Amino acid sequence: MATISKTNLVDSVSVNEGITKADAKRIIDSLFDAIKNEVANGNTVTVVGFGSWTTTHRPARKGRNPQTGAEIDIAAKDVVKHKVKF
């Protein structure tokens, strides 16, 4: 599995679009911030040909400490899910 870092993404956008790395970084940061802000507000973000991000709620539940086997309480929380759509 290949991993691409944000730095590699900035480099790629910079080269492909013929812009400076600073401009590419600002564009990528702006895109990520827009996605984060919308999802944080409970909205679904869909990028056609790439995927969508949604927020779902996980209720509180019981779990087990894998080292001791002791039962623990796991708090309820909201989580972000990304679904790939090609």
Sequence and secondary structure as in RCSB ss.txt:
>XXXX:A:sequence
MATISKTNLVDSVSVNEGITKADAKRIIDSLFDAIKNEVANGNTVTVVGFGSWTTTHRPARKGRNPQTGAEIDIA
AKDVVKHKVKF
>XXXX:A:secstr
     HHHHHHHHHHHHT  HHHHHHHHHHHHHHHHHHHHTT  EEETTTEEEEEEEE  EEEE TTT  EEEE 
 EEEEEEEE  
